[in-house]
Structures are given as structure tokens and as C-alpha cells.
Amino acid sequence: MMHRTLSHTESVVQTFETNIVIVNSIGWRYIFRPMAKQSSLDGWHKVRGAAFVEKNGWLLPSHFGNPQGEYQAVRKGVGLIDLAHRSLLQFTGPDRVSFLQGMLSNDLRVLKPFDGQQAAILTQQGKIIADVRVLCALNSIYLDFWEFLKDRVLAHLRRYLVADEVEIADPSDQWHMLSVQGPQVPALLNELFGHEPLPSQPMQHGMVHFDGSPICVVEANHFGEPGFDLVISTSAVTHVAQRLTDNGKKFSAAWVGEEAQEILRIEAGVPRCGVDFTEDNLLLEVGLDNAVSFTKGCYLGQEVVERIRSRGHVNKKLVGLALYGHEPAAAGDAISAGDKGVGNITSSVHSPAWGRPIALGYVQKDCWAPGTELLVKHSGAAVTATVVEFPFVAAGGTTNSSS
């Protein structure tokens, strides 16, 4: 956001929801960007020493003073994560399943109440608008995805919502998502929730009542360790955050910022929308294999997906790379096999578990077999890299031994 003191010749002539437009006496216009969105726990995080970073229009905790300790909390204890920048859409009405069945890449007909699955929303050309989590409730279906994608997702879905009896509601302001990740998470939640059964299957979910407030508990293994997302009423989230913090002390719990989350994400081999894939990428290039059904029949983008499947491969694919250098690669760094360019890096970090940099990147089909040696051009030097099968790191911090 621009910061500037107005002179006596300037005045605010109009305030919009998205911009403040300022005009001075000689007609110059200054358009001020809106402030980044903030979690309702923003002040609570500041008290606990959070440093912040702007990401996709949100001001998020980058770290809480000790990124290495935050990383270890997820690997050995409990990591507490604020997911205020997730969004929910609720679909009701008698045609909700048939409408979404035609818009999503996975098969919703197999879902029973309290089941969940991963899916993608595609263009007609089979390219990814958003990756989503589908949560099937008793009388509705929820889509859960990164908030910065919401306007794009809504516009796309409403474009195809013509005669279907479907209502789309946005309850995001009423709910706030936290995540708890790590090997000690089941013990912490059993203590807090009085040993109510926790969901045991991927993306399965259920309701618990905690200190007078309903919480939807969703099985969510984000980084290879046991984990759950907690969808909490906005009015109760500060109380729940405090209880997680207090009760979590005996389980080595720590709040985890974006810096440590990025390391954990890449170690788990999880691609991130807007970072590792965009609307320029085909679904099958990204490796979201559990987000697609090849037997469900027609949906938007299905013809392209099926054509690629019947051909047997895409021309490029997202892979993991272990780098034999001293620093992470940069997004966009070229990947080559000898003198031939074969792809580009999308994201890279230094992995504590590997003791060296690792990366995600797209490479051509002749180069994606695990063990393939490639070169990454970074800061003018060619760094040796080896293709690694996902995940780089499994539960407990065990590295992938195949490389």
C-alpha cells in the first residue's frame, strides 16, 4: 500500500470499496491500493511476537520469532496454524449435486454425509481455475479453497448456473479456520474434546461442541503428519486459539507462520495455486491425481483430461528436485538436461530434513523419472539437481530414500 501525507491542496474526492482516489488542485489522480485483509486473530498474533508478510492480498504471520522451532513443532509436536485466508462456499437446493458434478473434476456421487474429497474447477480447455476441498454435509455441500480465488470461482460457477435449483451462499465471515498439524495432535484434541471420536478418513469431517461452540473437525494431513482443520465460529475463534495454546504446551505446541509452512509444504510435495500452478496449467500436469475421476462422465474440461489420459501422458509434469547447492533456487530458474532446456523451477526452500535445498518444478516427459540428473541455472551458475519422488519427507521427518 502507498503511504503519503496529503498536502493542503489535495482532498479525498471518492472512497470506493477497492480504492481511494485522490485528486489535487491541478487534476493529478492518485489511486491508493486497499489495505491487505487481516485475520480476526491479527492482534492476538501480534501480542505473541508475530512478524507479518503480505500474501495474496492478506497480511499473514510470517513467523513467531523462531521459524526453525515452528518447523520442529509440526514434525515432533503440534503446529497451530491460522487459515483465515481460506474461504467457504455453501451449495444448497435439490440440484446441488448434479450441478457440481458437472463443474468439478472428481465424482461427488460417491460422497456420503460427512465425507470429503479433493477436486478441481477447470476451464473448457482443461486448465485449472482452482483446486478445492469438497465437504458433504447433510443438506448442503461446501467448497473450501484459498480466499483470493473466490471472485474467480464465483464468477465461473454462476456463469453456468442457469436453470439449476441451486443456491450459493458465502458464509466465510461467520467461520474461521484453524489447523493443527503434528504427531501429538490426536492427543491434544482428545484432551480438549473429551475423547469424542475424531474423523479417521481423508477429508472426513464431523461436529463437536467445545465450550459452548460448534466446531467442524476436518481430517487434513497437510504436511505428512497427522492433522485436522477446525472450522470455528468467528465469535469463538479467539477463545479456541487460547485453549489450543494453553493445552498445547504439554504437547510442544507452537504457532507456525508462513515461512515454516512453506518448507513443510514443499517437503510434502504439495503444489500451491498461484505459485506452482495457474490457469495456464492443465490438471494432469500438476499431479493432483486424487482430485480427478476418470469414470464419472461429463464435466467441464473433461474432454481434454480424457484425451490426455488416453494419450498416456502430458508433455510436462511437476516434479521434486533435490539441489546440490548452498541456496534455494528462484521461481523461474531454468532447468536443463545438458544443453537442452527442459523446464523451470516454481518454488524452492532449504530443507532441514535433507540438509540442502529442494524444489518443485516442471520438466519435460523424458526427464521426470526419479533419479534423473538435471541442471538448474541459478545466479549465473549451473547447480546439479536430481529428480525425487514425492514426498521429499514423510511422517516424523523421514526423508525419501528413493533418491
Protein Blocks (a to p, Z undefined) as FASTA:
>chain_A
ZZddddfkbccfbdcfkbccdddfkopacdddddddddfklmmmmmnopacddeehiacd
fbgoiamlmmmmmmmmcccddfkkbccdddedjklmmmmmmmpmbdfklpcghiacdddd
ddfkopafbdcdddddfkbccddddfklmmmmmmmmmmmmmkbccddddfklmpccddde
djklmmmmmmmnoopacdfbehiacdddeehiacddddddfkopacddddddfklmmmmm
mmmmmmmmmnopacddfklmmmmmmmnopacehklpcfkbcfklnopaklccfklopaeh
klmmmmmmmnopafbdcddddddbfbdcdehiacdehjbcfbdcfbdcddfklopacddd
dddfklmgghiacdddeehiacddddddddfbdghhiacfkZZ
